[in-house]
Amino acid sequence: MSDPRERFVTTCWSVAVLLVFLAAWEWGPAWLGVPEFVLPRLTTVCAEAVRIWEAENLLWHSGITAAEVVLGFVLGALMGALIGYALGLSPRVEAVLSPYLLALQIAPKVAFAPLFVMWLGYTMYPKILVAVLIVFFPVLINVLSAMRTMDHDMVNLARSFSATRLQVFRMVEYPSTMPALFSGLRIASTLAVIGVVVGELVGGNMGLGYLLVFFEGQGNTAAVFVIIGALTVIGIVAYYAVALAERRVLHYLPSAERRSA
């Protein structure tokens, strides 16, 4: 555990950086002669946030986007982990499916958003599917890489004790890949927000992406900053939720080892 004094100094420096940034945002544009419609002041953005909260149902739209992020993240992470483990356990399956997975990985995920909208309409499902596609590959690649590079001496040792294939996976392979799995989940948690917003930008009638397009059409720069801030908050919450789950699940590992995974 790090020294409490060191943590306190680090926190003070972090707060100082934040205060300098906020001060620069408030007084910097006027000092540089930047018009309000290009870069509004911090107080203008805060006032616009209060107005949107009251008049544009910001909390409801944020809840819609957050729900789509959670569903897309959970489904994409589950699919990525399952297929990653399946490919890692069976080299033949990996050889058969890897060309198709590579083609799907290379294809721009955001290009699927209009297609999903045409198939499923202006509902939540296209946004969730885009998020699933974007989340899927980081989790898949991390799990598959961990399965390929794991210590096979441990696998051979388990087999020498007559462990079944399921027991080897449950007691050796699965625990060994957990750090890499959570590393992929941390990346995927932020990408899920991007996927949902792309879907809402293409064909949304609710959610923060819809509000972003709405205020962009009005030329309301301050409101656009508010929506970007709300999306950032959702991404931060998603990331730290995964980080908290990682600390709970991998509590037996040193923190440095978890970060390096």
JOPE-V91600 format. One record per residue. D_LAST is the distance of its C-alpha to the last C-alpha in Angstrom with 2 decimals. Layout:
# JOPE-V91600
D_LAST / D_LAST
This chain:
# JOPE-V91600
19.08 / 20.08 / 23.78 / 25.56 / 27.57 / 24.60 / 23.23 / 26.77 / 27.14 / 23.91 / 25.14 / 28.55 / 27.33 / 25.31 / 28.49 / 30.60 / 28.65 / 29.10 / 32.80 / 33.35 / 31.81 / 34.00 / 37.04 / 36.55 / 36.29 / 39.46 / 41.69 / 40.17 / 41.42 / 44.97 / 44.96 / 43.88 / 46.32 / 43.77 / 45.51 / 44.36 / 43.90 / 41.34 / 39.34 / 40.67 / 40.48 / 38.12 / 41.12 / 42.17 / 38.81 / 38.90 / 42.45 / 41.53 / 38.70 / 41.32 / 43.65 / 41.13 / 40.12 / 43.79 / 45.15 / 42.42 / 40.70 / 37.36 / 35.93 / 36.87 / 35.36 / 32.13 / 32.09 / 32.61 / 29.72 / 27.41 / 28.53 / 27.91 / 24.36 / 23.63 / 25.34 / 23.78 / 20.24 / 20.91 / 22.74 / 20.43 / 17.28 / 19.40 / 20.75 / 17.52 / 16.01 / 19.38 / 20.00 / 16.57 / 17.23 / 20.82 / 20.13 / 17.78 / 20.53 / 23.33 / 23.29 / 26.73 / 25.73 / 22.95 / 25.66 / 28.03 / 25.92 / 23.61 / 26.43 / 27.11 / 23.54 / 23.25 / 26.53 / 25.48 / 22.28 / 24.44 / 27.06 / 26.86 / 25.84 / 28.12 / 31.03 / 30.97 / 31.81 / 35.56 / 35.74 / 34.30 / 36.78 / 39.62 / 38.70 / 38.00 / 39.88 / 39.15 / 37.21 / 33.73 / 32.76 / 32.29 / 29.89 / 27.84 / 27.83 / 26.62 / 23.72 / 22.98 / 23.02 / 20.68 / 18.13 / 18.44 / 16.88 / 13.39 / 12.92 / 14.80 / 13.05 / 9.47 / 11.20 / 13.47 / 11.16 / 9.44 / 13.10 / 14.27 / 12.14 / 12.23 / 14.62 / 17.99 / 19.85 / 18.76 / 20.09 / 23.25 / 23.70 / 23.67 / 26.11 / 28.29 / 28.85 / 30.11 / 27.26 / 27.76 / 25.41 / 24.61 / 24.04 / 21.65 / 19.56 / 19.89 / 19.35 / 16.97 / 15.30 / 14.65 / 13.14 / 10.85 / 9.48 / 9.28 / 5.67 / 5.46 / 8.85 / 8.48 / 6.32 / 9.37 / 11.68 / 11.16 / 12.14 / 14.80 / 16.33 / 17.60 / 18.62 / 20.70 / 22.88 / 23.54 / 24.56 / 26.90 / 28.50 / 29.17 / 30.88 / 32.91 / 33.94 / 35.24 / 37.06 / 36.78 / 39.55 / 37.44 / 34.18 / 32.96 / 32.85 / 36.50 / 37.36 / 35.67 / 37.98 / 40.91 / 40.67 / 40.00 / 43.24 / 45.01 / 43.76 / 42.48 / 39.82 / 39.37 / 38.69 / 36.09 / 34.26 / 34.52 / 32.95 / 30.09 / 29.56 / 29.66 / 27.07 / 24.80 / 25.28 / 24.41 / 21.14 / 20.24 / 21.25 / 19.23 / 15.99 / 16.67 / 17.80 / 14.45 / 12.87 / 15.73 / 15.29 / 11.66 / 13.17 / 16.00 / 14.37 / 11.65 / 14.16 / 14.29 / 10.94 / 11.15 / 10.08 / 8.75 / 6.35 / 5.30 / 5.48 / 3.80 / 0.00
